[in-house]
Structures are given as C-alpha cells and as structure tokens.
C-alpha cells in the first residue's frame, strides 16, 4: 500500500534519545511493509534534550568549551550547531540547577554568566540564528549575568560596577550597553519556553520558582524587588516595557533579559523545534503521524511536544497516534476538543513490569507496539478503500517474547 507516515517522537527520558525512538519505530514499520514511505523527524519541546535532538537529526556538530557555572566555578559545557549557521543552546548546560549542589543553591548568588558565554561563542563562530532553551535554571538574575558576558555593564547609584547574582538586581541604577557584542545585531534569537509567568509579582519568577532554587521567604522578597527594579531601570533607560511580556519570568527572568538585550522572540518550545526541523513541510501530505514521549499525561495537553505535533497536524487533517512509554491521562480534566487531536494514545507496556525492565527492554517494546499499530492501520485503510469493513479481521500472531 502506498502511504506516507511521519514519525516524530520525543525522547524517552533516561532510556532512548528522540532519534533512537524514531529510528526504532521506522524500522518496525518497514518490517511490516517495506513499500511504505516513512519519514523521521525527531521532536523536542525546548527543554532537556533539545540540543541532542536537533544536532542528531540535522547531522550537526557540538561545540565544547569551559564557562562560568552558576556559582562562579568553571564548568565544562557545550552547544550545537546545525545547518552551518544556527546555534542551539540549552541554558541549563551552563546555568542549570543540576550544576549546583543542594547545599549551595540560592538564586541570590547564582548567575547566568555562563549562558552568555555560550551565546558569545556562537556569535564568534558566525552563527546568525540562535535558539536558546531556557528550562532548568539555577538562577533569578533576569539574564543580568548573560548580558554581562556579552559586554553589558550594570552600575549602582555611586557609579560602581555591579557583580553577579540575583542580589544585585535591587542595586541597578544605570546600564551601559556601548560595549555589547557587535555581532548581536547580525543575528536573530529565539527563546524556547513554555513558561508564561511575568517577570515579577505573585506569579513571577521569584515567588513561583525561587523556592525550588533554594530561596527562602526573605530571599524571594528581595529577588522580587530586584526584578521590579530591573524592569524599572530598563524602561527608564531603553524605553522597553517588559512588565507584561508573557514568559518574561522564565528561567528566573532570563526570558526578559534576552528580550531586552538580544531582541529575542519568546515562543513555545514546540513551535521553535517545529520551525527548526521544517516539520510542517514533512507532514503536509502525510497519511499518518506517529509521535509520543516517555510519559504521556495531562501535562502533554499544555504544550509538550506530542500536543504541538497534533495541533499542527489538525491544520492538514492528518490523523495522529502516539506511542509512549506510559499513558496516564485523566480525560475528565482534558477539554474534549484537545482530546480529539489524537486518534489514539498507546503505551508500550503490555504487561505488569518494573520501570527498570521497561527501560532495558524499551527497544523491543517500542518495535512490537509499532508493528501492531501499523498492521491495524493498514488493515482498516485497506478495508475502507475496498468498502469491505464487515469481513472478520485475521489478526497477526503476537511476536513479543519476553525474556
């Protein structure tokens, strides 16, 4: 049968990369019917794994360098380059919470300087498009550190140059951008983030995310006042009003800083990846789309990659099914229209099993589920075309043989 199937799965966390999952599904489909056209396009949502997904799928390269970590120590970091001039950066690779020991976590002192160093290196290498995923931060400095790494100077009321960390936000009285990296004006910046929080206030960066980064109640109040001061000085000196920008509070206000100093555009992570992988062109004339992730739950319907794929597919009326590590959806709490974007959501778990077993057998489980799914799809499509839906279906023998 002639059919075009697009496989665009996300990673299975702690198990398989997005490219590995897509490749397993493709191989399984072609083993059922080698005449099918199967296109793979690994997916991500802008968070952890985004760099790996885009570098692997585009056959890009990694750039390795040492940068300042969130606490001021030197850390080994990296970012990706695809299509010769597009850099893909995860801020967590330089300023992530995972880089800070629990006992040292406090956003009053952590900085995004290292993230700025990654951006600077990408610019120095001639990149003119830079995608920045900003999840998993250890910081609440409004991107002040990143700006400092790119040549911006911040001064207090006495004209002293300020140091690093969220504690300095409250002291900003003036900003000097005359030495900012000149290559910035030749590049376009896109921030991948699904966070909608404003910069400050009850729903802002400090109050919502500060505690998980090590801030106590007093610290949170200091940080929130600092973020307010940052916005005030920015408006006074540049005319830019960042108070109501959706997503300005992402990554401790890094979203706001990137908008101010890089003229970056904040977009949902899935949208950024869809654009970077030209996914819309791939699915435009598809007959079926297979996506999925390690764990599909209610959060999927609020911006995770599978939902982004389904939303795009709806535009072209292409059916979407998901193959996931697990499915745990409370449909009573999900809008029925959103539910309708998926033709079916399936788990690779076919019997009671431990997480360790599922992870170690993920390739076989994915392969088996993919074959079962595509056999059913091909059988139904064939019968629809022949107008012969009443004939009993002869199901294939179960191939799965547990160890």
C-alpha positions as CSV (number, residue, x, y, z in Angstrom):
1,X,0.0,0.0,0.0
2,X,1.2,3.5,-0.8
3,X,1.2,5.6,2.3
4,X,3.4,8.3,3.8
5,X,4.0,8.0,7.6
6,X,5.8,10.7,9.5
7,X,7.4,9.6,12.8
8,X,8.2,12.5,15.1
9,X,8.7,11.2,18.6
10,X,10.3,12.9,21.6
11,X,12.9,11.2,23.8
12,X,12.1,8.5,26.4
13,X,13.8,10.1,29.3
14,X,16.6,8.0,30.9
15,X,16.2,5.5,28.1
16,X,16.3,6.5,24.5
17,X,17.0,9.7,22.6
18,X,14.4,11.1,20.2
19,X,16.4,9.9,17.2
20,X,16.7,6.4,18.6
21,X,12.9,6.2,19.3
22,X,12.1,7.4,15.8
23,X,14.6,5.0,14.2
24,X,13.1,2.1,16.1
25,X,9.6,2.9,15.0
26,X,10.6,3.4,11.4
27,X,12.5,0.1,11.3
28,X,9.4,-1.7,12.8
29,X,7.0,-0.1,10.2
30,X,9.2,-1.1,7.3
31,X,9.4,-4.7,8.6
32,X,5.6,-4.8,8.3
33,X,5.5,-3.2,4.8
34,X,8.7,-2.1,3.1
35,X,6.7,-0.2,0.5
36,X,5.6,2.4,2.9
37,X,7.2,5.8,2.9
38,X,8.5,6.6,6.4
39,X,10.0,9.9,7.3
40,X,11.5,10.5,10.7
41,X,11.8,13.9,12.3
42,X,12.9,13.7,16.0
43,X,11.0,16.0,18.3
44,X,11.7,18.1,21.4
45,X,9.9,20.8,23.4
46,X,12.8,23.2,24.0
47,X,13.8,21.6,27.3
48,X,16.3,19.0,28.2
49,X,17.5,17.1,25.1
50,X,16.7,19.8,22.6
51,X,20.3,20.2,21.6
52,X,20.9,16.5,21.1
53,X,17.6,16.1,19.1
54,X,18.4,18.9,16.7
55,X,22.1,18.0,16.3
56,X,21.4,14.3,15.7
57,X,18.5,14.9,13.3
58,X,20.4,17.5,11.3
59,X,23.8,15.8,11.5
60,X,25.1,18.9,13.2
61,X,28.1,19.2,15.4
62,X,28.8,20.0,19.1
63,X,31.0,22.9,20.3
64,X,32.7,22.2,23.7
65,X,34.0,24.9,26.0
66,X,34.6,25.8,29.6
67,X,32.3,28.6,31.0
68,X,31.4,30.1,34.4
69,X,28.9,27.9,36.2
70,X,26.0,29.3,38.2
71,X,28.1,29.6,41.4
72,X,31.2,31.1,39.7
73,X,33.1,27.9,39.3
74,X,34.4,26.8,35.9
75,X,32.3,24.1,34.3
76,X,32.5,22.1,31.1
77,X,29.7,22.9,28.7
78,X,28.6,22.6,25.1
79,X,26.0,23.6,22.5
80,X,25.1,22.5,19.0
81,X,25.4,24.0,15.5
82,X,23.1,22.9,12.7
83,X,22.8,24.0,9.1
84,X,26.2,25.7,9.4
85,X,24.9,28.9,11.0
86,X,22.2,28.0,13.5
87,X,23.3,27.5,17.2
88,X,21.2,25.5,19.6
89,X,21.8,26.3,23.2
90,X,20.4,24.9,26.5
91,X,20.9,27.4,29.3
92,X,20.9,24.5,31.7
93,X,24.2,23.4,30.2
94,X,25.9,26.4,31.7
95,X,23.5,27.8,34.4
96,X,21.4,24.8,35.3
97,X,20.2,23.8,38.7
98,X,21.8,20.4,38.3
99,X,25.2,22.1,38.4
100,X,24.7,23.4,41.9
101,X,25.0,21.1,45.0
102,X,21.8,21.2,47.1
103,X,23.6,23.0,50.0
104,X,24.8,25.8,47.7
105,X,21.5,26.5,46.0
106,X,20.5,30.2,46.4
107,X,19.4,32.4,43.5
108,X,20.7,35.5,45.3
109,X,24.1,34.4,44.3
110,X,23.8,32.3,41.1
111,X,24.4,33.8,37.7
112,X,23.6,33.2,34.0
113,X,27.1,34.5,33.0
114,X,28.0,31.1,31.5
115,X,24.9,31.1,29.3
116,X,26.1,34.5,28.0
117,X,29.5,32.9,27.2
118,X,27.8,30.2,25.2
119,X,25.9,32.8,23.2
120,X,29.1,34.8,22.7
121,X,30.9,31.7,21.4
122,X,28.1,31.0,18.9
123,X,28.3,34.6,17.7
124,X,32.1,34.5,17.4
125,X,31.7,31.4,15.2
126,X,29.4,33.3,12.8
127,X,26.0,31.9,13.8
128,X,23.2,34.2,12.7
129,X,20.3,32.3,14.2
130,X,20.4,31.2,17.8
131,X,17.9,29.1,19.6
132,X,18.0,29.1,23.4
133,X,16.1,26.6,25.5
134,X,15.7,28.1,29.0
135,X,14.4,25.4,31.2
136,X,16.0,24.0,34.4
137,X,17.8,27.2,35.6
138,X,19.5,27.7,38.9
139,X,19.2,31.5,38.6
140,X,16.9,34.5,39.2
141,X,19.1,37.3,37.8
142,X,16.9,38.4,34.9
143,X,19.7,37.5,32.5
144,X,21.9,40.1,34.0
145,X,24.8,37.6,34.1
146,X,24.3,36.6,30.4
147,X,24.3,40.3,29.5
148,X,27.5,40.9,31.4
149,X,29.2,38.1,29.5
150,X,28.1,39.9,26.3
151,X,29.6,43.2,27.3
152,X,26.8,45.0,29.2
153,X,27.8,46.9,32.3
154,X,25.5,47.5,35.3
155,X,26.1,50.3,37.8
156,X,24.8,51.2,41.2
157,X,23.9,54.8,42.3
158,X,27.5,55.5,43.2
159,X,28.7,54.5,39.7
160,X,30.2,51.2,40.9
161,X,30.1,48.2,38.5
162,X,27.9,45.5,39.9
163,X,28.8,41.9,40.3
164,X,26.9,38.7,39.8
165,X,23.7,37.1,41.1
166,X,20.1,38.0,41.8
167,X,21.1,40.0,44.9
168,X,22.5,42.7,42.5
169,X,19.2,43.4,40.7
170,X,18.0,45.7,43.5
171,X,21.2,47.8,43.2
172,X,20.9,48.5,39.4
173,X,20.7,52.3,38.8
174,X,22.1,52.5,35.3
175,X,23.1,50.3,32.3
176,X,25.8,50.8,29.7
177,X,25.4,48.8,26.5
178,X,28.0,50.5,24.4
179,X,30.4,47.6,24.6
180,X,27.8,44.9,23.9
181,X,29.0,42.2,21.4
182,X,28.6,43.8,17.9
183,X,27.7,40.5,16.3
184,X,24.3,40.6,18.1
185,X,22.9,43.0,15.6
186,X,23.6,40.4,12.8
187,X,21.8,37.6,14.5
188,X,18.2,36.5,15.3
189,X,17.4,35.0,18.6
190,X,14.6,32.6,19.6
191,X,13.8,31.6,23.1
192,X,12.1,28.2,23.5
193,X,10.0,28.3,26.6
194,X,6.5,27.1,27.7
195,X,6.6,29.2,30.8
196,X,4.0,32.0,30.7
197,X,4.9,33.7,34.0
198,X,5.5,37.5,34.1
199,X,8.8,38.9,35.4
200,X,7.7,39.8,38.9
201,X,4.7,39.7,41.3
202,X,2.8,36.8,42.9
203,X,3.1,34.8,39.7
204,X,6.5,36.0,38.8
205,X,10.0,34.4,38.6
206,X,10.9,34.9,42.3
207,X,7.7,33.8,44.0
208,X,6.9,30.8,41.8
209,X,10.3,29.4,41.0
210,X,12.6,30.9,43.6
211,X,11.9,28.3,46.4
212,X,12.8,25.4,44.2
213,X,16.2,27.0,43.5
214,X,17.0,27.4,47.2
215,X,15.4,30.8,48.1
216,X,13.6,31.2,51.5
217,X,10.8,33.6,52.0
218,X,13.1,36.6,52.7
219,X,15.2,35.8,49.7
220,X,12.1,35.6,47.5
221,X,11.0,39.1,48.6
222,X,14.5,40.5,47.9
223,X,14.6,38.9,44.5
224,X,11.1,40.1,43.6
225,X,12.0,43.7,44.5
226,X,15.1,43.3,42.4
227,X,13.2,42.1,39.4
228,X,10.9,45.1,39.8
229,X,13.9,47.4,39.9
230,X,15.4,45.8,36.8
231,X,12.2,46.4,34.9
232,X,12.0,50.0,36.1
233,X,15.6,50.8,35.0
234,X,15.2,49.0,31.7
235,X,12.1,51.1,30.9
236,X,13.8,54.3,32.1
237,X,17.0,53.7,30.0
238,X,15.7,51.9,26.9
239,X,12.0,52.6,26.8
240,X,11.3,48.9,26.7
241,X,8.4,47.8,28.9
242,X,8.9,44.2,30.0
243,X,6.3,44.2,32.8
244,X,3.6,42.3,30.9
245,X,5.6,40.2,28.5
246,X,4.4,36.6,28.7
247,X,7.3,34.4,29.6
248,X,9.5,37.2,30.8
249,X,9.8,35.3,34.1
250,X,11.1,32.1,32.5
251,X,14.4,30.8,33.9
252,X,14.5,33.4,36.7
253,X,13.8,36.3,34.3
254,X,16.3,35.2,31.7
255,X,13.4,35.5,29.2
256,X,13.2,39.2,30.0
257,X,16.9,39.7,29.7
258,X,17.1,38.1,26.3
259,X,14.3,40.1,25.0
260,X,15.9,43.3,26.3
261,X,19.5,42.8,25.2
262,X,19.2,40.5,22.2
263,X,15.7,41.5,20.9
264,X,14.9,37.8,21.2
265,X,11.4,36.4,20.5
266,X,9.9,34.1,23.1
267,X,8.0,31.2,21.6
268,X,6.6,27.9,22.9
269,X,9.4,25.4,22.8
270,X,7.5,23.0,20.5
271,X,6.9,25.8,17.9
272,X,10.6,26.6,17.9
273,X,11.5,23.0,17.2
274,X,8.8,22.5,14.6
275,X,10.2,25.5,12.7
276,X,13.8,24.4,13.1
277,X,13.0,20.9,11.7
278,X,10.7,22.1,9.0
279,X,8.1,19.6,10.3
280,X,5.2,21.3,8.7
281,X,6.5,20.6,5.3
282,X,7.1,17.0,6.2
283,X,3.5,16.4,7.4
284,X,1.6,18.5,4.9
285,X,0.8,15.5,2.7
286,X,1.2,12.7,5.2
287,X,-1.3,9.9,5.7
288,X,-0.4,9.2,9.3
289,X,1.7,10.8,12.0
290,X,3.2,8.8,14.9
291,X,4.5,10.8,17.8
292,X,4.9,10.1,21.5
293,X,7.1,10.6,24.6
294,X,8.3,8.7,27.7
295,X,5.3,9.5,29.8
296,X,2.1,10.9,28.3
297,X,-0.2,12.6,30.9
298,X,-2.4,15.6,31.4
299,X,0.6,17.9,31.0
300,X,1.0,16.8,27.4
301,X,-2.1,18.8,26.5
302,X,-0.5,22.0,27.8
303,X,2.4,22.4,25.4
304,X,4.5,19.3,25.4
305,X,5.9,18.1,22.0
306,X,3.2,15.5,21.2
307,X,0.4,18.1,21.6
308,X,2.3,20.6,19.4
309,X,2.6,17.9,16.7
310,X,-1.1,17.1,17.0
311,X,-2.1,20.7,16.8
312,X,-0.1,21.2,13.6
313,X,-1.5,18.0,12.1
314,X,-5.0,19.2,12.7
315,X,-4.3,22.0,10.2
316,X,-3.9,19.4,7.5
317,X,-6.4,16.9,8.8
318,X,-3.8,14.2,9.3
319,X,-4.6,11.6,11.9
320,X,-2.1,11.4,14.8
321,X,-1.4,8.5,17.1
322,X,1.1,8.3,20.0
323,X,3.3,5.5,21.2
324,X,4.5,6.3,24.7
325,X,6.4,4.7,27.5
326,X,3.3,5.1,29.6
327,X,-0.1,6.8,29.3
328,X,-1.7,8.2,32.4
329,X,-4.4,10.7,31.3
330,X,-7.3,11.8,33.3
331,X,-9.6,12.6,30.4
332,X,-12.3,14.1,32.7
333,X,-9.9,17.0,33.2
334,X,-9.0,17.5,29.5
335,X,-11.0,19.5,27.1
336,X,-12.8,17.3,24.6
337,X,-11.6,19.3,21.6
338,X,-8.0,18.8,22.7
339,X,-8.6,15.1,23.2
340,X,-9.9,14.9,19.6
341,X,-6.5,16.0,18.2
342,X,-5.3,12.4,18.8
343,X,-6.7,9.3,17.1
344,X,-5.3,7.1,19.9
345,X,-2.7,7.1,22.6
346,X,-0.8,3.8,23.3
347,X,1.7,2.6,25.8
348,X,4.5,0.2,25.0
349,X,3.8,-1.6,28.4
350,X,2.0,-4.8,27.6
351,X,2.1,-6.4,31.0
352,X,2.9,-5.5,34.6
353,X,6.6,-4.7,34.7
354,X,9.1,-2.6,36.6
355,X,10.5,0.7,35.3
356,X,13.9,-0.9,35.1
357,X,12.6,-3.7,32.9
358,X,10.7,-1.3,30.7
359,X,13.8,0.9,30.2
360,X,16.1,-2.1,29.5
361,X,13.6,-3.6,27.0
362,X,12.4,-0.3,25.5
363,X,13.6,-1.0,22.0
364,X,11.7,-4.4,21.8
365,X,8.6,-2.9,23.4
366,X,8.5,0.1,21.0
367,X,9.1,-2.2,18.0
368,X,6.4,-4.6,19.0
369,X,3.8,-1.8,19.6
370,X,4.7,0.0,16.4
371,X,4.2,-3.2,14.3
372,X,0.8,-3.9,16.0
373,X,-0.3,-0.3,15.4
374,X,0.7,-0.1,11.7
375,X,-0.8,-3.5,10.9
376,X,-4.1,-2.3,12.4
377,X,-3.8,1.0,10.5
378,X,-3.1,-0.8,7.1
379,X,-5.9,-3.3,7.6
380,X,-8.5,-0.6,8.3
381,X,-7.4,1.6,5.5
382,X,-7.4,-1.3,3.1
383,X,-10.9,-2.2,4.1
384,X,-12.2,1.3,3.9
385,X,-10.8,1.6,0.3
386,X,-12.4,-1.7,-0.7
387,X,-15.7,-0.9,1.3
388,X,-15.3,-4.3,3.0
389,X,-15.4,-3.5,6.7
390,X,-17.6,-6.4,7.7
391,X,-15.2,-9.2,6.9
392,X,-13.7,-10.6,10.1
393,X,-10.1,-9.5,10.6
394,X,-7.4,-12.1,10.9
395,X,-5.0,-10.7,13.5
396,X,-1.3,-11.4,13.2
397,X,0.3,-13.7,15.7
398,X,1.8,-11.9,18.8
399,X,5.5,-11.7,18.1
400,X,6.6,-10.4,21.5
401,X,8.6,-12.9,23.5
402,X,9.5,-11.7,27.0
403,X,12.8,-12.7,28.4
